[in-house]
Amino acid sequence: MKYYIFLFSVLFTGILAWGQNTTISEFDLYGCWVLENDDNGKIPERHIYKHCNGVEQDNTVHLSDFSLLAFKMSEFKVMSDDPMNCFGLMYDLIEGSWSFDNKSGIIKIYYPEDYQAAFFERFKEAHPEVEIPVPMLFKKFRIIQLDQNRLELQLLKRG
């Protein structure tokens, strides 16, 4: 009798473990993410992002935070192109878009379609052979691991 109870409990536990969904969904990525410095205050070799809520601002990489929001909206900071920004101390919050491919685990964050439109229009006139994608890619990551409030990413080339 003990044998059957043991066998049933092992099978039941196996079925529960097998039925758990281990894939990462788009909803798991929602929120604000920021890159933490390592113990020496340098940018770490492995890009480990944490939720913005539980991280001390002094222990983060400057301008590394981004937010992945519902309806494929994103927010991130870029250096302001304001003429008064002669020292590079002013930053604009940009509202862009993002995509996630759950098969490959790749996250792409895009600038808005009209981002610096006047500049790129002049650039196209001067260099018609260069193709500029619209919207332009801001960052591209591959998810390595997602734990509680911890996202380990591999930074990929934009091309």
C-alpha positions as CSV (number, residue, x, y, z in Angstrom):
1,M,0.0,0.0,0.0
2,K,2.9,2.4,0.9
3,Y,4.4,1.6,-2.5
4,Y,1.2,2.7,-4.3
5,I,0.9,5.9,-2.3
6,F,4.6,6.7,-3.1
7,L,4.2,5.9,-6.7
8,F,1.1,8.0,-7.0
9,S,2.7,11.0,-5.3
10,V,5.8,10.8,-7.6
11,L,3.6,10.6,-10.7
12,F,1.4,13.4,-9.5
13,T,4.4,15.7,-8.7
14,G,5.9,14.8,-12.1
15,I,2.7,15.8,-13.9
16,L,2.5,19.1,-12.0
17,A,6.1,19.9,-12.8
18,W,5.7,19.0,-16.4
19,G,2.6,21.1,-16.8
20,Q,4.2,24.3,-15.6
21,N,4.8,26.9,-18.3
22,T,8.5,27.9,-18.3
23,T,8.4,30.2,-21.3
24,I,8.7,34.0,-20.8
25,S,5.7,36.0,-21.9
26,E,5.4,39.6,-22.8
27,F,3.7,40.3,-19.5
28,D,6.7,39.1,-17.5
29,L,8.7,42.0,-19.1
30,Y,6.4,44.8,-18.3
31,G,7.8,47.5,-16.0
32,C,10.9,49.6,-15.5
33,W,14.3,47.9,-15.8
34,V,17.7,49.4,-14.8
35,L,21.3,48.1,-15.2
36,E,23.1,47.7,-11.9
37,N,26.9,48.4,-11.5
38,D,29.0,45.5,-10.2
39,D,30.8,45.7,-6.8
40,N,33.6,47.8,-8.2
41,G,31.2,50.5,-9.6
42,K,31.8,49.4,-13.2
43,I,29.5,48.2,-15.9
44,P,29.3,44.4,-15.5
45,E,30.3,42.0,-18.2
46,R,26.9,40.3,-17.9
47,H,24.0,42.7,-18.3
48,I,21.8,42.1,-15.3
49,Y,18.8,44.4,-15.1
50,K,16.6,44.7,-12.1
51,H,13.2,46.3,-11.5
52,C,13.6,50.0,-10.8
53,N,11.6,49.9,-7.6
54,G,14.0,47.9,-5.5
55,V,17.3,49.4,-6.7
56,E,19.4,52.2,-5.1
57,Q,20.0,54.9,-7.8
58,D,23.7,55.2,-6.7
59,N,24.3,51.6,-7.7
60,T,23.1,51.9,-11.3
61,V,24.6,52.6,-14.7
62,H,23.7,56.2,-15.7
63,L,20.9,56.3,-18.4
64,S,20.5,52.5,-18.5
65,D,16.9,52.4,-17.4
66,F,14.0,51.7,-19.8
67,S,10.4,50.9,-19.4
68,L,8.4,48.2,-21.3
69,L,4.8,49.2,-21.2
70,A,1.5,47.7,-22.4
71,F,0.3,48.2,-26.0
72,K,4.0,47.8,-27.2
73,M,4.9,51.2,-25.8
74,S,8.3,51.9,-24.3
75,E,10.1,54.8,-22.5
76,F,13.8,55.6,-22.3
77,K,16.1,58.6,-21.9
78,V,18.4,60.1,-24.6
79,M,20.6,63.1,-24.5
80,S,18.7,66.3,-25.4
81,D,19.3,68.0,-28.7
82,D,18.3,71.3,-27.1
83,P,20.9,74.1,-28.0
84,M,21.1,74.9,-24.3
85,N,22.5,71.4,-23.7
86,C,26.1,72.4,-24.3
87,F,27.5,70.2,-21.5
88,G,25.3,67.1,-22.2
89,L,23.5,67.3,-18.9
90,M,19.9,67.4,-20.2
91,Y,18.0,64.3,-21.2
92,D,14.7,63.8,-22.9
93,L,12.2,61.0,-22.0
94,I,11.4,59.3,-25.3
95,E,8.2,57.3,-25.9
96,G,9.0,54.6,-28.4
97,S,7.8,51.1,-29.1
98,W,9.1,47.6,-28.5
99,S,8.7,44.1,-29.7
100,F,9.4,40.6,-28.2
101,D,9.8,37.3,-30.0
102,N,9.2,34.6,-27.5
103,K,10.7,31.9,-29.7
104,S,14.1,33.6,-30.0
105,G,13.9,35.5,-26.7
106,I,14.8,38.8,-28.5
107,I,13.6,42.2,-27.2
108,K,13.9,45.2,-29.6
109,I,13.3,48.7,-28.4
110,Y,12.6,51.4,-31.1
111,Y,12.7,55.1,-31.3
112,P,9.4,56.8,-32.3
113,E,8.9,57.0,-36.1
114,D,9.2,60.8,-36.1
115,Y,12.3,60.9,-34.0
116,Q,14.6,63.6,-35.4
117,A,12.7,63.5,-38.7
118,A,14.1,66.8,-40.0
119,F,17.7,65.7,-39.4
120,F,17.2,62.4,-41.2
121,E,15.4,64.1,-44.1
122,R,18.5,66.2,-44.7
123,F,20.7,63.2,-44.3
124,K,18.7,61.3,-46.9
125,E,19.1,64.2,-49.3
126,A,22.9,64.2,-48.9
127,H,23.2,60.4,-48.9
128,P,20.4,58.8,-50.9
129,E,22.2,55.5,-51.1
130,V,22.0,55.0,-47.3
131,E,18.8,53.3,-46.1
132,I,17.6,54.4,-42.7
133,P,15.1,52.0,-41.1
134,V,11.9,53.5,-39.7
135,P,11.4,53.2,-36.8
136,M,15.1,53.1,-35.8
137,L,16.4,50.6,-33.4
138,F,17.4,51.9,-29.9
139,K,18.5,48.6,-28.3
140,K,18.4,44.9,-29.0
141,F,18.7,42.2,-26.4
142,R,18.4,38.4,-26.0
143,I,17.0,37.2,-22.8
144,I,19.3,34.7,-21.0
145,Q,17.4,34.3,-17.8
146,L,14.4,35.8,-16.0
147,D,14.1,35.4,-12.2
148,Q,12.2,37.4,-9.7
149,N,12.9,41.1,-10.4
150,R,16.1,40.1,-12.2
151,L,16.5,40.0,-16.0
152,E,19.8,38.8,-17.5
153,L,20.3,40.0,-21.0
154,Q,22.8,39.7,-23.8
155,L,23.2,43.0,-25.7
156,L,23.1,42.3,-29.5
157,K,24.3,44.4,-32.4
158,R,21.7,46.6,-33.9
159,G,22.2,45.3,-37.4
